[in-house]
Amino acid sequence: MIEYENLGKLNAKYFMQYENSFTEFLKSGWYVLGKGVQSFETNFANYTNSNHCIGVASGLDALTISFLALDLPKGSEVIVAANSYIASVLSIKQAGLIPVLVEPCSDTYNIDPSEIEKSITSNTKAILCVHMYGKLCDMSSIMSIAKANNLKVIEDCAQAHGAKQGSDVAGSFGHINAFSFYPTKNLGALGDAGAIVTSDDKLADKVKALRNYGSHIKYQNIYIGMNSRLDECQARFLDIKLKDIYNITEHKRTLAQIYFRLLNSSKFILPIQSPDFFDVFHIFNIRHNKRDELKSYLEENGVKTEIHYPIPPHKQECFKETYDHLNFPITEEIHRTTLSLPISTIHSSDDIIHICELLNNFEA
Ligand SMILES: *Cc1c(COP(=O)(O)O)cnc(C)c1O
């Protein structure tokens, strides 16, 4: 059986370091916003080539607090790809703003810059760029559109730790940018965790207060904030795993290259690769017209897969009244045909070779 993911196995190589770090944490007697959070924030700011990193409780909170810090007029429109993960769209709503859904490119699965331009109104104040599967959105085009139209840019980097366009890394393009360290992400904690990165001193300062009841100084509250601090223990685990992120990324990129080399590209639609983009393959998806049959076939042959995602946000029950009348043919086609193949550090090259053989033998 080849599992899609196994978090126990994935973390096994760090157990000793985690145990030592946990003992130190336990004995320190300092359990909230301590040395662990401070150290991780410094190292992660460095990793994302940003002046500031502020740890928060989750990826969704990182996005929501980013929007709150920008303080856009209530009811402002934020442009976001229709095939984004639900959390990306939720964050816009949570901040009292209006998500305006647009189609992605059919080959990169990321927001289409020409669709952004078509959707800008006098009410548009920001663009949320969700880097899907581990490939960056076309940030050079998007940043020039944003500049020309005086829009803020927020990156959702939850699937894109370390991904690049040219020499620039995820989290270094937008005004304020969000990461998730949910356990399955490329950089994953042992529970919920997230972070905001920015090079804007004022925004960083505000975010630091917002995650902590809106307060810089104890019992003095200047904003209507929340409690969304990065857990001290998770920060210590993340700081340990961050030292290994280069190897994690290289492992996944090596497995991706096996898929690219061996999979029959006349049978499956493979992800697009281009020389200007350094992809980190949080997810390796293929597309096939008979996706559900393909998924069952692999399962019968001992290979577990996932679907990211089965239902797009505009078809979700919670958004029924707002978006159900809308049609997004590219988005809906992606959701109907996409299948995520195993691509974790728990998998060997032989696992992937075996999966490719099975796939190429699939008779549709
Ligand atoms: C995982 C994810 C999130 C949400 O992160 P949480 O830490 O689970 O709240 C947001 N956006 C994208 C694209 C994600 O993949």
The ligand as an SDF file (V2000), in Angstrom:
LIG
                    3D

 15 15  0  0  0  0  0  0  0  0999 V2000
   -4.0390   25.1480    4.0190 C   0  0  0  0  0  0  0  0  0  0  0  0
   -4.4280   26.3800    3.3020 C   0  0  0  0  0  0  0  0  0  0  0  0
   -4.9750   27.4900    3.9680 C   0  0  0  0  0  0  0  0  0  0  0  0
   -5.4300   27.4600    5.4000 C   0  0  0  0  0  0  0  0  0  0  0  0
   -4.4650   27.1900    6.3320 O   0  0  0  0  0  0  0  0  0  0  0  0
   -4.8900   26.6740    7.7980 P   0  0  0  0  0  0  0  0  0  0  0  0
   -3.5990   26.7040    8.5470 O   0  0  0  0  0  0  0  0  0  0  0  0
   -5.4420   25.2960    7.6280 O   0  0  0  0  0  0  0  0  0  0  0  0
   -5.8970   27.6230    8.3460 O   0  0  0  0  0  0  0  0  0  0  0  0
   -5.2190   28.6430    3.2410 C   0  0  0  0  0  0  0  0  0  0  0  0
   -4.9660   28.7070    1.9280 N   0  0  0  0  0  0  0  0  0  0  0  0
   -4.4730   27.6670    1.2410 C   0  0  0  0  0  0  0  0  0  0  0  0
   -4.1840   27.8190   -0.2110 C   0  0  0  0  0  0  0  0  0  0  0  0
   -4.1990   26.4520    1.9020 C   0  0  0  0  0  0  0  0  0  0  0  0
   -3.7080   25.4220    1.2000 O   0  0  0  0  0  0  0  0  0  0  0  0
  1  2  1  0
  2  3  1  0
  2 14  2  0
  3  4  1  0
  3 10  2  0
  4  5  1  0
  5  6  1  0
  6  7  2  0
  6  8  1  0
  6  9  1  0
 10 11  1  0
 11 12  2  0
 12 13  1  0
 12 14  1  0
 14 15  1  0
M  END
$$$$
